Each structure stands twice: as structure tokens, then as C-alpha cells.
Amino acid sequence: MFRTRAAKLQKLVAAEVPSVKFEVNLEKPRKGFFEVRVQGAKKPVLSLGPMPRPFKPLRETDMDELAAKVVAALG
């Protein structure tokens, strides 16, 4: 679920900003967390967790809306 959502977000943002570079889980991720950060920003664009299965907050997140927030944060 987490990788699928990250891939979808990457595709949506890359369609708007082709030069964007994505890095997924450079460090071991925290269990049950989904977090989107933009380099240079003080706060994450989205931080969900800790979430128990079935990860309802992540399932309810509108990825198109989230992609628009990421593009806006990229400036």
C-alpha cells in the first residue's frame, strides 16, 4: 500500500515538474507512517501515522490534492 501510494504520488508530481527527484525511504521507515517532505521545507507536506492496519487515513488521502500541495511546496 505505501509503495503504491508513493509511486502514484511520484507519477503525479513528475507530470507537473519533470525535473523533480524522488527519494523513497533513505532510512529505515517508521512502522505505520507515511510522510511526504520537500527538501528545504521546515515541515513535512503530509505526515500520517502511526496508523494501524488497514491504514484508513492513507486510503482516504486524495493523492491528486496531495500532489498539488507538493508542487506548490516545490515553488
C-alpha positions in Angstrom: 0.0 0.0 0.0 2.7 2.5 1.0 4.8 1.9 -2.1 1.8 2.0 -4.3 0.8 5.4 -2.9 4.3 6.7 -3.1 4.6 5.6 -6.8 1.3 7.3 -7.6 2.4 10.5 -6.0 5.7 10.4 -7.8 3.9 10.0 -11.1 1.5 12.9 -10.4 4.2 15.3 -9.3 6.6 14.3 -12.1 3.9 15.1 -14.6 3.8 18.7 -13.3 7.6 19.1 -12.5 9.6 16.7 -14.7 12.9 17.7 -13.1 11.8 16.6 -9.6 13.9 14.0 -7.9 12.3 11.5 -5.6 13.9 9.5 -2.8 11.8 6.9 -1.0 12.9 5.6 2.4 16.5 6.6 2.5 16.5 5.4 6.1 14.6 2.5 7.6 11.0 3.8 7.7 9.0 4.0 10.9 6.3 1.4 11.0 2.8 2.6 10.0 4.0 6.1 8.9 3.5 7.8 5.5 5.3 11.1 5.3 6.0 13.4 2.4 8.7 16.0 2.6 10.1 18.6 0.3 13.8 19.3 0.7 14.4 22.7 2.2 10.9 22.9 3.8 10.7 23.2 7.5 7.7 20.9 7.9 6.5 17.8 6.0 3.8 18.4 3.4 2.0 15.4 4.9 2.6 13.2 7.9 0.3 10.3 8.7 1.0 7.9 11.5 1.3 5.8 13.4 -1.5 4.1 11.6 -2.9 0.7 12.5 -4.0 -1.6 9.7 -5.9 -1.1 7.4 -4.3 2.3 7.2 -7.6 4.2 6.8 -6.1 7.7 6.8 -3.7 6.8 4.0 -6.6 5.2 2.0 -8.7 8.4 2.4 -5.9 10.7 1.3 -6.7 12.4 -2.1 -3.4 11.8 -4.0 -4.3 14.5 -6.6 -4.7 17.1 -3.9 -1.5 15.9 -2.2 0.4 16.2 -5.5 -0.8 19.8 -5.9 0.5 20.6 -2.4 3.8 19.0 -3.2 4.1 21.0 -6.4 3.2 24.2 -4.5 5.8 23.5 -1.9 8.4 23.0 -4.6 7.7 26.5 -5.7 
